[in-house]
Amino acid sequence: MKLLILVPVNTQAFNDSILGHVLPAVGEGTTVSVRNLDAGTRCIESRADLAINASHVIRAVQQAEADGFDGVFVTDMDMCGVEASRQLVSIPVIGGYRASAYTAMMLSQRFAILTIANADDMQREHARMFGIDNNLATVLALPLGVYDLTDEAEIRQLLVEYALKAIREHGAEAITFGCTGFVAYADFLSDALQEILGSYIPVMDPNRCAINYLELLVRNRLSQSQKTYPLVLPNLA
């Protein structure tokens, strides 16, 4: 099985950390490669970034299929070109949102999303679009942007603070991250919450959830429905 992680931004800054994080989670016989865009913005923190980078994601997904990849994980939370790409290729294409949210829903009734600054409304919009807003306890935005995710001690402190707020004030029973830039914090946060609360709280890592979900699809020869996503040829000038 040959999978591609597509980082939907015009920088290599995140490639190595994301690839290194997911490799221990994939099964035997699965090879994973990582690519980023060669155009567009350097991060996704707004709807404008999503729109600007989406067309570049679409072309990169088409190239991935042409290069023989069996599936593509776009390391955004589902919206950057994922839906459109599904109409142009036969291989499965997924983002991080549904893989982590649906995993949280298998393990709890209500989950919370901890995300980056100014992305909370987009995360709520995703939940409404996918029909799971009744399972969403809350979305809380940390006061950090994508390029602020460098101080590990600060991030850990904020994650614990905001996760406890989600649980105590909003009734969350599981946690997921709303940004794939939160690499390798899930185990730490779950352990910290168990120590404080005396109860196990599952914390979803969207990168690992997505790559394992993509493996599941490929191993079972599953891809997006062509009734939902009929294959089209774009009308290019």
N, C-alpha and C positions, 0 to 999 in steps of 0.2 A: 504494500500500500504506500502510495506516494502523496503526501499532503503538503499544501502550501499555506503558510501563515503570511497573509498580506497586511502589512502595517500601512494604513491608508493615509499616510502623511509623507511630505516631501523631505524626509530626513532619515538617515540611518541610525539616529540616536537611540532608538528603542529596540532595534533588531536583536542585538546580542542578548540583552537581558530577558526579553520575552522568549526567544528560542531556548536559551539555557534553562529557563524556568519550566517550560512544558516538556522538554525531552525526557526527564525522568518519569513522566506520567504516561507516556505512550506505550503501547504494547509491542511485543516482539514482532519484527517484520514490518514495522511502520517506520518510514523515513519522513522526516519533516524538514522543509526548507523555509527560509524567510526572505521576503522581498519587501521593499517599500516603494512608494510612488516616485516618479521622476519629475513630477510637476504638482502644483497645488500648494496648499498651506502646510506649515511645519507642525501644526497641532490641530485638534478638533475640540473647540470650546464653545461653538455656537452653531446655529442653523446655517449661517453663512458659510462657515468652514465645511459643513456637510455638503452643501450644494456645490461649492467650488471643487471639492475633491471627488465627488461622486462619479463624474464622467471618466476621471483617471482610474478610479477603482474598476469601473466597467471594462475598460480596455485591458487592465491588468488581469482581470478574471478571465476574459476571453483568451488572453495569451497563455494563462496557466493551463487552460484546457488544451490548447494547441500544443503545449509542451509536455503533455501527458500526465498532468497531475490528476489524482482521483477525487480530490475535493479541496475546497478553499475555505479557510477561516479568516474573515476580515476582522482585524482586531479593533473594531469599533463596536459600539453597543447596538448593532443591527442596522442603523439607518444610513450609513455612508455607502450608497450604491449597491447594497446587498439585495434589496427587493428587485431593482431593475436588472441586476446581473443575472438573477435567476431566470429571466426570460430569454437570455442569450446563450446559455450553456446547458448541457445535460448533466454535468457533474454537480453534486451538492455544494451550495454556497451558504455559509452561515455567519452570523455575527456573535457577539458575546452575550447580548441581553437575554434572549430567550433561553439559551443553554443554561445560564446561571439562574435565571428566574424560575424556570420549570424544574430545575433541580431543587431549588429552595422549596417549591410547592410540593414536591414529593416528600419532603422531610418535615414540613410544617404547614400550618394553615395560613399564617400571615408573615410576610417577610419585609425587611426594610432594605433600602438601597443607600449606601454611603457613596457620595460622588464628589466631583470637583466643583469649584466655585462656578456659579451661573449655569450649571448643567442640570439642576434639579427639575426645572420645568420640562426639559426635554425628556427626562426619565419618566416623569408622570405621563407625558404624551405617549411614550412607547407603551406603557401599561394600558392606557385607554385603547390604543390601536389594536393591541393583541388580546383585549378582552379579559385582562387579569387584574383590573384595578381594585376589585373587591378583595383580592389576596395581598394587595400592597398596603402595608401598615403605614409607611411614610417614606419620603425621600429627604435625606439631609445632606446638604452641601457643605463640605469642609472649606475653610477659607484658604484654599490652595488651588493654583492652576496647574496645568500639566507640567510646566517647567519648574514648579515649586516642589515637585515630589523627589527631593534630594536629601532632605534631613530626616534620616530614619527615626531618630529619637522623637522628633516633633510629630512625624506622621503616626507613630505608634501611640503617642499620648492622645492625639486628636481622634484616632480611630476608636480607642477605648471610650473616650468621653462621649462621642457621638453615638456609638453603639449602645451604651448604657442608656442614653436619652431615648433612643428608638425603642428599646425594650421596656423601660420603666414608664415612659410617658405615652408611647404610641402602641404598645402591645405587640411589638415585633417578636417573633419566635425563631427567626433565622435572619441572617445578614448576608447580603451580597454587595459587591462593589459596582458602582456605576461607571467606572473608568478602568480600562485594561492596563493603565499605567500603575495601578496598585499591585505591583508584582511581589509575590512571596510574603504577603501579610496575612493570609487567611488563617494559617495554622497558629500564628502568634495571637491573633485576635480571639480565636476560639478558645485557646488555652487561657488567655487573660480573663475572658468572660466567665469561664468555668471557675477559675480561682476566686473571682469576686462574688459571683452569684451562687456558686455551688451547684450549678446545673450546666449540662452540655448544651451549647448553642452552636449549631452548624453555621459555618461561614464559607460561602461559595467564592472560589477564585474564578473569575470569568474566563481567563486564559485556559486554565486546565479543564474546566467544565466544557468549554467549546471544543478543544482539541479532542477530548474523549468522546464527546457527542458526535463529532465529525467522523471519528473512527467507527462508532456504532453504525452510522448511516452507511458508510462505505462497505463495512463488513457484511451488512445485511442487504446490500445492493439497493439502497433506498436513495432517492433524490427528491427534489421539490416536484409537486404535482403539476403536470402540464395542463390541468384544468384550471388551477389557480394561477399558474405562471406559464401560459402558452408560449412556446418558442416563436420568436419573431425575428425578422430581418430588419434592422433599423433603416429608416429612409434617409440615408445620408446624401447631402448635396454633392 
